[in-house]
Amino acid sequence: MTKKVVPLKSKKKNDDALTHEDMQVAQQILDSMPPEVLAEFRRLAENCENEDEFTKEIFIGDCPKCGSSNVHDCDDTPFGDITIGQCTDCGTLWCIECDTIFAKKQTVCGHWDICDACELCDDDGWCGTPFAECNKIKKWQKNGDKAGPAKMKKEKNKQETSSLYQLRVSLCDSEPEIWRRIIVSGDTNLGFLHAVLQVAFGWTNSHLHQFDDGENRYADPQNGEDNFFDDDDEESLDEFLVPISDVLHSAGDELGYLYDFGDSWEHVIVLEEIMKEHPQYLGLPLCIDGARACPPDDCGGMGGYVDLCQIIKSPKNDGYDEMMDWLGGKFNPEEFDVKKTNIFLQKIKWKKPSMIQLAGILELRDGN
């Protein structure tokens, strides 16, 4: 018998960004840097004239083929990837992280497949082993990338025994419906699923969230998201300890997802199908379909979003200029780009993404 749930309503009207926790994570990253790396990091920060110059110096470096310093990352290019460097002089594309020069039409670096499966990486995806000292990466570089990243991912995926879950996620009360169809591994935990939903829908992870399966609630324990509901005595379970397969068992089962306890963006996640494989799935979360743009954060819930869409229909409407300024100059309620969505979904490589890692992916997605 399939489960049907109705997401719970929140009574909380305001929540604050966890700036203090963000700073703690950032400080942990700085503290983990070797002294010589941190010293060079600070020297560059002091000597560079602007953010673009600092980014070029610290992350990109010179072209590994011709040595030119006339380089940039590919964030604002069709490749849409900040980890790819491009030389303006000779046109070379390469991986900024391991300096692997890409072959013609190659835009993905195979070393990520090695790092994803490496037991030395911690839960946040950080590894203290320099690329030049990693025997696994040195062996991969010595053999060349003849197999290609796609084949490497396929071979890695063969070793994974978890089934694939096809989920259809819809935003409640949206008319016409705003929805996404995604594929994730059945062992994906709910904390990871939260990150996937934030990226796939277009939210900015600026507010609290919870999952609800009709029996239990699940949340990030670090966010202190309990006691927002009528049944205050019930504590939320740790979302990072609960795989999707524990709450969705058969086609038709549902899971509630509530984002932003003030605006109350309620979603229903429906398990459509459990599969052994999918031709497009290569071990990372995948969006295969969807419709319409996600409402902007902090627009006042579904009622506020309906008003927003009505106002921006015509420049003659009262408040049009003010609303467009708030939106940043453009917004198309009918727009959804599945290709762009997958570019950023595939950057979520950790079983437990930290707030800073998720924030970085969302900033890249939104062009900030």
N, C-alpha and C positions, 0 to 999 in steps of 0.2 A: 504494500500500500504506500503510495507516494505521500510525502509530507508537503503541506501547504502552510506557509507562514505569512503573517502580515507584519511588516517592520514596525517596531514600537515607536511611538511618538516621544519626543524629548521635551522636557519642560525647561531646559536650560536655554537662556537667550543669548548669552555671551560667553565666548572663550577666547583666551589669549594665546598668541604665538609663543612657542616654547623657546624663546631666545636664549635663556640661560642654559638649557640642555644642549642647544646647538653649539653654544660657545664651549661647553665642556667637551663635546666630541671633537671640535676643532682643536682644542688645546691638547687632547689626547693624541691627535695626529701629529701635531708639532712636537710633542714630547717624545714620540716614537722615532723621530728623525735622527740619524747619526749627527753628531755635533758639526762635522765638516759640511754635511749637506745643509743643515739649518743655517750655518754661517754664510754659505754661498747664496742661499735663498734670501737671507736678509740683505746681503750686499747688493744683489740684483734689485731688490725692492727699493733700496735707497738710491741707486744710480740710474734706474730707468725713469724716463720723463713722464710716461703715461702707462695706463693699464695694458694697451696693445703691445707696447714695447716689452713690458715685463712678461706678458704671456708668450711672446715670441722667444724671448731669451730663456725662460725657465722651462717651457714645455716643448717648443718646436726645435730650436737650434738651427744649425746650418743644413743645407741640402746635403744628404749623404752621398750624392752622385757627383755634383759639380762644385760643391762647397759654397755656393752662393748663400748670402744672408737675406736675399730677397724672397722670403718665404711667408706662408700663412697656413693656418689650419683650414679644414674644409667644412667648418660649421655652417657657413652661409653659401654653400655651393650645392649642386644637385646631389653630391654624396652625403651631405648632411651629417658629417661625423667629425667631432673635435679631435679625435685621436688620429686622424689622417693628416699628414703634412703635404703641402704642394709647393713646388718651386716655380716661381713666376718666370725664371730665366729658361730652364730646360724642360719644364712641365712634369718633372718626376713626381710620382705619388709614393709615399712611404708611411710606415707605421711610426708614429712619434714615440711610442713606448719602447720599441726594440730595434728601431732603425732598419727594419726589413723593407727593401725597395720592392714595390709592387710590380708584378708583371702587367702586361697590357690587359685592361678591363678588370683587373683585380682591385677590390675596394674593401676587403676584409682580411684581417691578419689572423693566421692560423694559430698563433701562440696563445690566444685566448682559450682555445679548446684545451690546451695543456694546463693552463693556470686554473681553469674552472674545475678540473679533476684532480688538482694537486693537493695532497694532504697537508702541505706546509702552509696553505692559505688559511687565515682565520675566518670567523663567521662574517666579517665585514669585507672579505675579499682582499685584505691587505697581506702582502708577503714581504718579509724582511730580506729575502734573497735577491741581490742585484741580478739583472738579466745576464750580465757577463759571467756570473758565477753559477748560474742555474744549469745543471747538467742536462736536464730535460730539454730546456730551450736551446742549449748549445747543440745538442744532438739533432733537434728539429732544424736548426739553421744550417748545420753541416749537410744534412740530407737534402736541403732545399725544400721549397714549397710545391714540389711537383704534384703531390696528391691534391693540393688545393684545400682551402678551408671547408668547403661543402662536404668533401669526402671525409675529412677528419671528423666533422661533426656527425656525419652519418655513422661512422664506425663507433664513435663514442656513444651515440644514441642506441646502438644495438646492445650495448652492455646494460642499459637501463631497463629494468623489469617493470617499472611502474606503468600503469595504463594512462592513456591520455583522456582528459576530461574536456568535452566541448560544452561550453557554458554560454547561455544567452542572458545578458544582463540588461535590464531595462530600467529607466528612470521613471518612478511612479508618477502618475498624474500628468505626464507630458503628452501633449496633443498638438501636432502629430508626435508619435512616439520617438523618443531618443533612446537608442539602444546600441549594444555592441555584442558581437559573437567572438569569443576568445577560446583558445586552446592552451591548456596548461597540463603539466604532469599531475597525476593523481596524488603524488606525495608532496605537492606544493602546500606549504602551510598558509594559514589565513593571513598572517602578517605580510607574506610575500604577495598574496592575492590582493591585499589592500594597495600595495605599490603598483601592481598591474592595473587595477581599476583607476587609480589616480592618473596614470599615464594614458591609458586607453580612452577614458572619457574626456579628459581635458581639465580635471580639477587641479588645484595647486597645492594640496596637502597643507592648507593653512588652518585647518580646524580638526577637532577630534572626530573619532569615528567608532563604530561598533558593528559587529556581526551578530545575527540572531537566528537560531535555527528552530525556534518555537519551544525549545527546552532550556537552552543555555545562551548566554551572551559571551562574546569573545572580543577582546580588545588588547591594545598594547599596554602592559602593566606600568610602563614608565610614564604614561600620559595621565594616570590617575583619572580614568574615565568612568569610574563607578559612581553610583548614587545620583544619577540624573533621571531616574525613572521612578514610577510609583512604588515598585517592589524594591525599596532601598536595601533590604537585607540580603539581596542576591548579588554576589560579587561576580564580575566578569572573569572568565578564564583567559589564560595567556594565549593570544592568537598565534604566537610563533611556535607553540607546542602542539597545535592541532592541524593535521593535514586535511585537505579537502575531502579525501576519501572517508574520513571519520564522520562527516556531517552530511555528505551527499552520497547516497548508496546506489540509486537506480534512476533511470530516465524519468523525469518529471519531478524529482525532489527539488525543493526550493530552499534558499538561504536568503535572509534579509541582510542588507548592508545600509547603514545609516551614516551619512557624512554631514558634518556641521550640525551640531545640536541646536543652533539658532535658526538657520534657514531650513533645517530638516530635509535634506535631500535624501529621500528614501529610494533604494534600489531593490529589485527582486532578481536574484541570481537563480536561473533554472538550469539544471543539468539536462542537456539534450541527449547526450550520447557518451558512452564510454568506449574508447577505441584502443586498439593495440598499436596503431601507427596512423600517421597522416602524411601525405606527400609533401606538405609544406613545412611540417614541424621538424626542427633540427635541434631540439633540446632547449630552446628558449621560448618564453611566452609569445604567443602569436595571436593577432587579430585577423580574422578572415572576412568579417563583414560588419556593417553597422550603418547608422543613419543619423544625420543631423548633429549640429554642434552642441557641445556641452554648455549649459548656462554659465555665465561668469560667476565666480565666487562673490559672495556678499551682495548679491542683487536682490535679496529679500525673499528667497524661497520661490516656489513655483508661481505664486501670485505676482511677485515682483518681476519675475522673468516674463510673464505674459504681458505686463505693462511695458516692460523694456522693448519687447519685440514690436508692440503696437506703436510706440513712440518713434522708433528708428525706421519705420516704414516710409515716412515722408519727411523731408526737411521742413515742411510747413507745420508739422506738429509742435505744440508747445513743449519746450524742454528738449527738443532734438539736439541742439548744439551742446547743451550741458551733458546730455547722455552720451553723445559721441566723444566728448572730451574725456568722460569717465571711462569709456570703453577703450580709449587709446586711439581713436580715429577710425576704427573699422571693426565690423562684426557681421558675419553672415550666419544666421540661424540654421540655414540649410547645408552648410559646408561640413564635410567630414572627409578626411584624407587617410584612407587605410594604409597606404604606402608609407606616409610620413609617420603614422602611429607606430608601425612596426619597427621603423628605424630606432625609435626611442624605447620601445618595449624590449628590444634585444640588448639594451644597455643594462638591464636589470639582471645581473649575473650572480647575485648573492642570495643565499637562502634566507638571510635576515638583513635586508637593506637598512642602513642607518638613515636617520633623518637628513644628514648632510648629503649622503649619496643620492637619495631620492630627490632632494632639493636641486642638486646639480643637474640631474636628468630633466627635471621639470623646467629649469631655467633654460637649458639648451632647447627643449621643445618649444618654449614660448618665445625664444629669441632674446632673452634678457642677458 
